[in-house]
Structures are given as structure tokens and as C-alpha cells.
Amino acid sequence: MTEPIIEIVDLEKRFQSKNTEVYALKGINLTIRQGDIFGIIGKSGAGKSTLVRCINMLERPTGGSVLFEGKDMCRLSDRELQIARRSMGMIFQQFNLLMQRTAEENVCFPLELAGVKKESARERARELLDMVGLADRSRSYPSQLSGGQKQRVAIARALATNPKVLLCDEATSALDPATTESILALIKDINRRLGITAVIITHEMSVIEKICNQVAIISHGVIAETGSVEEVFFHPQTEEARQLVIPEALQPEQMPHSRLYRIIFNGRSSFEPIIGNMVLECGSPVNIMFADTRDIGGTAFGQMVLQLPDDEEVARRILAYADKKGLMLEAMNHV
């Protein structure tokens, strides 16, 4: 197991609101290891953007610690914090490019702030624009670029100072699905080629499933659940996780049926006629209430929700068959 690069300990962030204090974050504890693509997911207002801004001290926590490579970011001097921030690139939902600068000049900007000589900065910018697939757009202004191209420039800019961590705050939320796919593939490639740890802030489970290996679910300013993406998909432990993994249409109040079971297929079993074989062996049909497939870390996973027959003996045989085949058949809340 790799060493931790970011450790968040008992973190809290309070805001003053008229006569009361409001907690945006409370009791946050997370460990992000070197080389992880770590997803932080939550609904709007859950506190995820505040959390990522506390990691690089754009927001100052009101309690707890953020350790980056063992050093508490909350205790660094202004000069030390400035140096530490160069090891944390950040990309945003709205790109935050300087409109009066070309793509190349935007990538040069953090290098200028770091005191890098002009020619060296330009050389580095051209190298990074080539890496993100924009070698031919170095002289283009943001207004001349598509949303995906703007985000590629923003990624190149975030990489300019050779960071160890890339913080991505809703980096694909303003993009169409095809462009989102290409940007996520680029982030994954950067993680693989350069070994840069990525922290992905999003409200979309599909983003987490595509590129993350670890995930934390945040709700109302607290961490509801953490684990590998596969663990959370297969065995959601909290209601917050279940709502992300299982579509809203399948929540108990939306589907008041009995004997509902969720079945998971991995990359191997998804190619076998599992349900057909089950029906043949057990001698009774089942109702398929829902089915979908997911791509989790490059592996195909599927899930179905089945309604088993009312006959107790037949239902028992189906459950025994699933167990024999090593399938996870999970009772829904309202069985």
C-alpha cells in the first residue's frame, strides 16, 4: 500500500450566519494515498467544494488539520504555503482562464508567478499543450476554444508547476457527455503516466465509476461512507450511498413491491445467461424490475432488481442457486 499524501483529520469549517454559526464541514477524516484517483461525491450543498478548497487552503478550516506530505497546511507560513500550493494543481468547473491571454500564455501564468524565465516557461507550456492534445491551438484565445479545449488548457496550466496532486472541482460538469469522457480519460492518463494523485469532486456517480479507485460520500458536511468504488457499488452501507448506486426509481417509496432483490454481475458473469439458467433450474420465472450496466475502472459491472415469486420454496431455491453460483443477491429494504 502506498504512502498517504493527504491526511484530513477532524476537519471542520464554520461560517457565521447572522446570529448563528453554520457548519459547512464537521468531523471530516480522510486519507488519500499517493497515486490514488480519489472521488468525493455529494449532492449540491453537501460541502464537497468547501472540502477541496480547504485542502489547498483557499478556504481556511476553523478546526482540525490538513496534512500534505506530513506537513500541516494550517500551520505553514505564507511563504511555505505558497510553495506547498505549487504541488497542488487545481481545475475548476468554469475553467477560470484569463480571457486576454492565449492558451500558451495561460499555461505560462503560474510559471511567471513562480519566477521561471520567460523562454523556459514557454517551452514548458508548449510541452504541456502537446500532452493535452492542443499543440496546434497554443496561440488561440479562450473565446476561440470549445468547452473541452478550455478545460484541456486549464489542465495544462494546473500541471505547469509539476504538482503532486491535481484537485478537480466539478471539472466536467459544464461539458457534454462525449467531452466529459475525453477529459476523464485525459485525467486518468495523466495519473498513470505522471503518477499524479487526483482528487475528483463531483455530484455524478458515473464520473466516480469511470476513473476513481477510492470514493468518499459527503452529506450535510459529514462523511457518510468511504471505501473502494467497487465496495461501495457492491455493498453500500448507508442510505446516502444506496441513493447514488441504486436509481431513484428503485427507492422504497417509489417501488412498494415485496421480495425485491438486487443482483450484481461482474465482468465474467455478465457474459453468462445467469437469469435464464436460474429460471430453468428453479422452474419459475422472476420479474426483472430494473437493469443497467456500469463501467467501473474499465471493467463491466451490471445490476438487476428482481422480484422473486411468492412461493416460499421457489424463492428459497432461487436464493440457493445464486449462492451456489457465487452471485450477490441482496434484499432491498422493503422485502
CORHU-V710034 format. One record per pair of residues at least 12 apart in sequence whose ideal C-beta (glycine too) atoms are under 7 Angstrom apart, sorted by the first residue. I is the first residue (numbers start at 1). GAP is how many residues later the second one is. D is the distance in whole Angstrom. If there is no record, write none. Layout:
[[I;GAP;D] [I;GAP;D]]
//
This chain:
[[1;32;7] [2;31;5] [2;32;4] [2;33;5] [3;30;7] [3;31;6] [4;27;5] [4;28;7] [4;29;5] [5;27;6] [5;28;6] [5;29;5] [5;64;6] [5;159;6] [5;160;6] [5;192;5] [6;26;4] [6;49;6] [6;61;7] [6;62;6] [6;159;7] [7;24;5] [7;60;4] [8;20;5] [8;21;6] [8;22;4] [8;58;6] [9;20;6] [9;55;6] [9;56;5] [9;58;7] [10;17;6] [10;19;6] [10;53;7] [10;54;4] [11;14;6] [11;17;4] [11;43;6] [11;50;5] [11;53;4] [11;55;7] [12;13;6] [12;14;5] [12;15;7] [12;49;6] [12;50;6] [12;51;4] [12;52;6] [13;12;4] [13;37;6] [13;41;6] [13;46;6] [13;48;5] [13;49;6] [14;48;5] [23;198;5] [24;23;5] [24;26;5] [24;197;6] [25;22;5] [25;25;6] [25;26;6] [25;29;7] [25;196;5] [26;195;5] [26;196;6] [27;195;6] [28;23;6] [28;195;6] [29;194;7] [30;186;6] [30;193;7] [30;196;7] [32;165;6] [32;167;6] [34;163;6] [35;160;6] [35;162;6] [36;161;5] [36;177;6] [36;178;5] [37;151;7] [37;154;5] [37;161;5] [37;163;6] [37;174;5] [37;175;5] [37;176;6] [38;161;5] [38;162;7] [38;174;7] [38;176;5] [39;161;5] [39;163;7] [39;169;4] [39;173;4] [39;175;7] [39;176;4] [40;12;7] [40;159;7] [40;160;7] [40;161;5] [40;176;5] [40;178;6] [41;161;6] [41;162;7] [41;164;7] [41;167;5] [41;174;6] [41;176;6] [41;203;7] [42;161;7] [42;175;6] [42;176;4] [42;177;6] [43;160;6] [44;159;6] [46;172;5] [46;173;5] [46;174;7] [47;171;6] [47;174;4] [48;153;5] [48;170;5] [49;120;6] [49;152;6] [51;167;7] [52;115;5] [52;117;5] [52;147;6] [52;149;5] [54;12;6] [55;112;6] [55;144;7] [56;29;6] [56;32;5] [56;34;6] [56;111;6] [57;16;5] [57;24;6] [61;13;6] [68;16;6] [86;28;6] [86;75;4] [86;77;7] [87;76;5] [87;77;5] [87;78;7] [88;75;6] [88;77;5] [88;79;6] [89;69;3] [89;70;6] [89;74;4] [89;77;5] [89;78;7] [90;68;6] [90;77;4] [90;79;7] [91;60;7] [91;63;5] [91;64;6] [91;67;5] [91;77;5] [91;80;5] [92;62;7] [92;77;5] [93;76;6] [93;77;4] [93;78;7] [93;80;5] [93;81;5] [94;80;6] [95;55;4] [95;56;6] [95;59;5] [96;58;7] [97;45;4] [97;53;6] [97;56;6] [97;57;6] [99;42;7] [99;43;5] [99;44;7] [102;36;7] [102;37;5] [102;38;6] [102;39;6] [103;26;6] [103;31;6] [103;34;5] [103;35;5] [103;37;5] [103;50;5] [104;18;7] [104;21;5] [104;22;7] [104;25;7] [104;34;4] [104;35;7] [106;47;6] [106;51;5] [107;18;4] [107;21;6] [107;22;6] [107;46;7] [107;49;5] [107;50;5] [107;53;6] [108;13;4] [108;14;6] [108;17;5] [109;48;7] [110;47;6] [110;50;5] [110;51;5] [111;13;6] [111;49;5] [111;50;7] [114;47;6] [124;36;6] [125;35;7] [126;12;6] [128;28;4] [128;31;5] [128;32;6] [129;27;5] [131;25;7] [132;20;4] [132;23;6] [132;24;5] [132;54;6] [133;19;6] [134;15;6] [134;18;5] [134;19;7] [137;12;6] [147;27;6] [147;28;5] [147;32;6] [148;27;6] [148;31;4] [148;34;6] [148;35;6] [151;20;6] [151;24;7] [151;32;5] [152;34;7] [155;31;7] [163;33;6] [164;32;6] [164;33;6] [165;31;7] [165;32;5] [165;34;7] [166;24;7] [166;30;5] [166;32;5] [167;32;5] [168;19;7] [168;30;6] [168;31;7] [168;32;5] [168;33;6] [169;32;5] [170;31;6] [170;32;6] [171;12;7] [172;12;7] [172;35;6] [184;23;7] [184;26;5] [184;27;5] [187;24;6] [188;23;5] [200;12;6] [205;39;5] [205;40;7] [208;21;6] [209;20;6] [209;85;5] [209;86;6] [209;87;5] [210;85;6] [212;17;5] [213;15;6] [213;16;6] [213;84;6] [214;14;6] [214;15;7] [215;12;7] [215;14;5] [215;17;6] [217;23;5] [217;24;5] [217;27;7] [219;21;5] [224;14;5] [224;16;4] [224;17;7] [225;12;6] [225;13;5] [225;15;7] [225;16;5] [229;67;6] [229;68;7] [230;66;6] [232;13;7] [233;12;6] [233;63;6] [233;68;7] [234;30;6] [234;94;6] [246;16;7] [247;43;7] [250;40;5] [250;55;6] [252;81;5] [252;82;4] [255;34;7] [256;78;7] [257;50;6] [258;77;6] [259;48;6] [259;49;4] [259;56;7] [259;76;6] [260;29;7] [260;45;6] [260;47;6] [260;72;4] [260;74;7] [260;75;6] [261;45;5] [261;47;6] [261;68;5] [261;69;6] [261;70;6] [261;71;7] [262;41;6] [262;43;5] [262;68;5] [262;70;6] [263;40;7] [263;41;5] [263;43;6] [263;59;7] [263;64;6] [263;65;7] [263;66;5] [264;37;7] [264;39;5] [264;64;5] [265;36;6] [265;37;4] [266;35;6] [267;32;4] [267;33;5] [269;58;7] [270;30;5] [270;32;5] [274;51;7] [274;53;7] [278;40;6] [278;43;5] [281;40;6] [282;32;6] [282;35;5] [282;36;5] [282;39;6] [284;25;5] [284;27;7] [284;30;4] [286;20;5] [286;21;7] [286;22;6] [286;23;7] [286;32;7] [287;19;7] [287;20;4] [288;16;6] [288;18;6] [289;16;4] [289;17;7] [289;18;6] [290;14;7] [290;15;4] [291;13;4] [305;27;7]]
//
